[in-house]
Amino acid sequence: MHATTLEELAALLPPKGRLMGLDLGTKTIGLALSDVERRLASPLDTIGRVKFSQDAAALLKRAADFDICALVVGLPLNMDGTEGPRAQATRAFMRNLSKLASPPFAFWDERLSTAAVTRELIAQNASRAKRAEVVDRMAAAYILQGALDRLKRL
């Protein structure tokens, strides 16, 4: 399945079913899940990156475990909206993943998601170690919630 817009993805989705949000980093992949009604995103966990084949297997296993019907992938655009090396690496990862019977997916602009989550954790007095432990999966939830809110308005 190729990348699609959120609008195109909405047309492919069953009436109910979970979505999984991904925050693809260089060292980790943050995961988040929606409920089956697709109203609320919750942080799930973090996959430590090893190499593509292992990362993809771990990701697809988690998607299968939760009966995911589609993925929402954070696309790290530059502040001016252009795509830099991180966005290109994200597109390449998903291009390779899509060759492995992956669920359909859409990219979602993730600019400032990690910064927003980090600010919130600091406001809650979370220690630096605690922030490091949870920031990726919370960023994935932030990305997924943005997409869920957009899907509601379609």
VEXMILUM-725622 format. One record per atom (N, C-alpha, C, O): residue in three letters; x, y, z. Coordinates in steps of 0.2 Angstrom, whole numbers, plus 2048, in hexadecimal, padded with zeros to 3 digits. Example, Ala and Ser with C-alpha at 12.3 -4.5 7.8 and 13.67 -1.06 7.14 Angstrom:
2
ALA8427E4827ALA83E7EA827ALA8427F0827ALA8477EF82ASER8407F5823SER8447FB824SER840800827SER843806828
This chain:
154
MET8047FA800MET800800800MET804806800MET809807804HIS80380B7FCHIS8078117FBHIS804816800HIS7FE815803ALA80881B802ALA806820806ALA800824803ALA7FF8247FDTHR7FC826807THR7F682A805THR7F5830809THR7F883080ETHR7F0834807THR7EF83A80BTHR7EA837811THR7E7832810LEU7E983B816LEU7E483981BLEU7DD839818LEU7D983481AGLU7DC83D814GLU7D583D810GLU7D483780CGLU7CF83480DGLU7D9834809GLU7D982E805GLU7D882880AGLU7D5823809LEU7DC82980FLEU7DC823814LEU7D5822817LEU7D381D818ALA7D2828819ALA7CC82881CALA7C7824818ALA7C382081AALA7C7824811ALA7C382080DALA7C481980DALA7C081580BLEU7CA81780FLEU7CC81080FLEU7CB80C816LEU7CA806816LEU7C981181BLEU7C880E822LEU7C280B823LEU7BD80D820PRO7C1805826PRO7BB802828PRO7B880782DPRO7BB80B830PRO7B180682FPRO7AE80B833PRO7B180B83APRO7B181083ELYS7B480583CLYS7B7805843LYS7BE801842LYS7BE7FD83EGLY7C3803846GLY7C9800845GLY7CE804848GLY7CE80A847ARG7D380184BARG7D980584EARG7DE808849ARG7DF805844LEU7E080E84ALEU7E6810846LEU7EC81084BLEU7EB811851MET7F2810848MET7F881084CMET7FC816849MET7FD817843GLY7FE81A84EGLY80382084DGLY80A81E84DGLY80C81B852LEU80E821849LEU81581F849LEU819826849LEU81882B846ASP81E82684EASP82382C84EASP82A82884DASP82D825851LEU82C829846LEU832825844LEU838829846LEU83982F842GLY83C82784BGLY84282B84CGLY84882784AGLY847821847THR84E82A84ATHR854826848THR85682184DTHR85981C84BLYS854821853LYS85681C858LYS85081885BLYS85081285DTHR84A81B85ATHR84481785DTHR83E819858THR83E81D854ILE839815859ILE832816855ILE82D81685BILE82C81185EGLY82A81C85CGLY82581D861GLY81E81A85EGLY81D81C858LEU81A817862LEU81481485FLEU80E816864LEU80F81786AALA808818860ALA802819864ALA7FC816861ALA7FD81485BLEU7F7815864LEU7F1812862LEU7EB816863LEU7EA81A867SER7E681585ESER7E081885FSER7DB813862SER7DD80D862ASP7D5815864ASP7D0811866ASP7CD80F85FASP7CE81285AVAL7C880A860VAL7C5807859VAL7C180C856VAL7BF80C850GLU7BE81185AGLU7BA816858GLU7BE81C855GLU7BB821852ARG7C481C856ARG7C9821853ARG7C8828856ARG7C882D852ARG7C782885DARG7C682E860ARG7CC831864ARG7CE837864LEU7CF82C867LEU7D582D86CLEU7DB82A86ALEU7DB824869ALA7E182D86AALA7E782A869ALA7EA829870ALA7EA82E874SER7EE823871SER7F1822877SER7F881F876SER7F981C871PRO7FD822879PRO80481F878PRO80481887APRO80181587ELEU808814875LEU80880D876LEU80F80B879LEU81080987FASP81480B875ASP81B809877ASP82080C872ASP81E81086DTHR82680A873THR82C80C86FTHR83080686CTHR831802870ILE831806866ILE835801863ILE83C804862ILE83D80985FGLY841800865GLY848803864GLY84A80185DGLY84A7FB85BARG84D805859ARG84F804852ARG855800852ARG85A801856VAL8557FB84EVAL85B7F684DVAL85D7F7845VAL8627FA844LYS85A7F3841LYS85B7F483ALYS8547F3837LYS84F7F183APHE8537F5831PHE84C7F582EPHE8487EF82FPHE8427EF831SER84B7E982DSER8477E382DSER8457E1834SER83F7DF835GLN8497E3839GLN8467E2840GLN8417E7842GLN83C7E5846ASP8437ED840ASP83E7F3842ASP8377F183FASP8327F2842ALA8377EF839ALA8317EE835ALA82D7E8838ALA8277E8839ALA8317E383AALA82E7DD83DALA82A7DF843ALA8257DD845ALA82E7E2848ALA82B7E484EALA8257E984DALA8207E8851LEU8257EE848LEU8207F2847LEU81A7EE844LEU8147EF847LEU81B7EA840LEU8157E683DLEU8127E1842LEU80C7E0841LYS8167DF846LYS8137DA84BLYS80F7DE850LYS8097DC852ARG8117E4852ARG80D7E8856ARG8067EA853ARG8017EA856ALA8077EC84CALA8017EE849ALA7FC7E8848ALA7F67E9849ALA7FF7E2847ALA7FB7DC847ALA7F87DA84EALA7F27D884FASP7FC7DB853ASP7F97DA85AASP7F37DE85CASP7EF7DB860PHE7F37E4859PHE7ED7E885BPHE7E87E9855PHE7E47ED855ASP7E97E5850ASP7E47E584AASP7E37EC847ASP7DE7EE847ILE7E97EF846ILE7E97F5843ILE7E67F583CILE7E87F1838CYS7E27FA83ACYS7E07FB833CYS7E480082FCYS7E37FF829ALA7E7804832ALA7EC80982EALA7F180C833ALA7F080C839LEU7F680F830LEU7FB813834LEU7FB81A832LEU7F981C82DVAL7FC81E837VAL7FD825836VAL804827838VAL80682683EVAL808829833VAL81082A834VAL812831834VAL810835830GLY81583383AGLY81783A83AGLY81C83B835GLY821838835LEU81B841831LEU82084382CLEU82484982FLEU82184E82FPRO82A848831PRO82E84E834PRO83085382EPRO83685382CLEU82B85882DLEU82D85D828LEU83186382BLEU831863832ASN835866827ASN83886C82AASN83387282CASN82D871829MET83587682FMET83087C832MET82D87F82CMET82888282CASP831880826ASP82E883820ASP82A87F81CASP828881816GLY82987881EGLY82487481AGLY82886F815GLY82586B812THR82F871815THR83286C810THR835866813THR834865819GLU83786180FGLU83985B812GLU84085A812GLU84485C80DGLY843859818GLY84A858818GLY84C851819GLY84884C817PRO85284F81BPRO85484881CPRO850844820PRO84F83E81EARG84E846826ARG84984282AARG843840827ARG84183A827ALA840845823ALA83984381FALA83B83E81AALA83783A819GLN84183F816GLN84283A811GLN844833814GLN84282E811ALA84783381AALA84882C81DALA84182981FALA84182381FTHR83D82D822THR83682B824THR83282881ETHR82F82381EARG83382C818ARG82F829812ARG83382380FARG82F81E80DALA839822810ALA83D81C80EALA83B816812ALA83A811810PHE83B817819PHE83981281DPHE83280F81BPHE83080981BMET82D81481AMET826812819MET82580F812MET82180A811ARG82A81180DARG82A80E806ARG82C807807ARG829802804ASN83180580BASN8337FF80CASN82E7FB810ASN82D7F580FLEU82B7FE815LEU8267FA819LEU8207F8815LEU81D7F3816SER81E7FC810SER8187FB80CSER8197F5807SER8147F2805LYS8207F3806LYS8217ED802LYS8207E7806LYS8207E1804LEU81F7E780DLEU81E7E2811LEU8177E1814LEU8167E081AALA8127E1810ALA80B7E0812ALA8097E4818ALA8067E281DSER80B7EB817SER8097EF81DSER8027F281CSER7FF7F2817PRO7FF7F4822PRO7F97F7821PRO7F97FE81DPRO7FF80181DPRO7F480081BPRO7F4807817PRO7F680C81CPRO7F680C822PHE7F981281APHE7FC81781EPHE7FB81E81BPHE7FB81E815ALA7FB82381FALA7FB82A81DALA80182D821ALA80282C827PHE80483281EPHE809836822PHE80583C825PHE80083E822TRP80783E82BTRP80484482ETRP80A849830TRP80F846833ASP80984F82FASP80E854831ASP80F854838ASP80B85583CGLU81585283AGLU817851841GLU81B857844GLU81E857849ARG81C85D840ARG820862843ARG81E86484AARG81886584CLEU82386584ELEU822867855LEU81F86285ALEU81D86485FSER81D85C857SER81A85785CSER81E855862SER81C855867THR824854861THR829852866THR82A85886BTHR82A857871ALA82B85E868ALA82B86486CALA825865870ALA826867876ALA81F86486EALA819865871ALA819860877ALA81786287DVAL81A85A876VAL81A85487BVAL81F856880VAL81E855886THR82585887ETHR82B859883THR82985F888THR82A85E88EARG826864885ARG82386A889ARG81E86888EARG81E86A894GLU81986388CGLU814861890GLU81785D896GLU81585D89CLEU81C858894LEU81F854899LEU82385889ELEU8238578A4ILE82785E89CILE82A8628A0ILE8258668A5ILE8278678ABALA8208688A2ALA81A86B8A6ALA8188668ACALA8168698B1GLN8188608AAGLN81685B8AFGLN81C8598B4GLN81B8548B8ASN82185C8B3ASN82785B8B7ASN82A8548B6ASN82D8518BBALA8298518B0ALA82C84B8AFALA83484B8AFALA8368508ACSER8378478B1SER83F8478B1SER8418468AASER83E8438A6ARG8478488A9ARG84A8478A2ARG84A8408A0ARG84983E89AALA84C83B8A5ALA84C8348A3ALA8458328A1ALA84482E89DLYS8408348A5LYS8398328A4LYS83783589DLYS833831899ARG83983B89CARG83783E895ARG83A83A88FARG83683988AALA840838890ALA84483488BALA84082E88AALA84082B884GLU83D82B88FGLU83A82488FGLU83482488BGLU832820888VAL83082A88CVAL82982A889VAL82882F883VAL82382E880VAL82D833882VAL82B83887DVAL829836876VAL825838873ASP82D830874ASP82B82E86DASP82482B86CASP82182C867ARG822827871ARG81B824871ARG81682A872ARG81082986FMET81882F876MET813834877MET813839871MET80D83B86FALA81883A86DALA81883D867ALA81483A862ALA81183D85EALA815833862ALA81082F85DALA80983085FALA80583085AALA807830865ALA800831867ALA7FE838865ALA7F8839863TYR80383D865TYR801844863TYR80084585CTYR7FB84885AILE804841858ILE803841851ILE7FD83D84FILE7F984084BLEU7FB838852LEU7F5834851LEU7EF838853LEU7EA83884FGLN7EF83B858GLN7E983F85AGLN7E8845855GLN7E2846854GLY7ED848853GLY7EC84D84EGLY7E884A848GLY7E484D845ALA7EA844845ALA7E7841840ALA7E083F841ALA7DC84083DLEU7DF83C847LEU7D883A849LEU7D4840849LEU7CE840847ASP7D684684CASP7D284C84CASP7D084E845ASP7CB850844ARG7D584E840ARG7D484F839ARG7CF84B836ARG7CA84D833LEU7D0844838LEU7CB83F835LEU7C4840837LEU7BF83F833LYS7C384383DLYS7BC844840LYS7B984A83CLYS7B384A83BARG7BD84E839ARG7BA854835ARG7B985282EARG7B685782ALEU7BB84D82CLEU7BA84B824LEU7B3849823LEU7B284781D
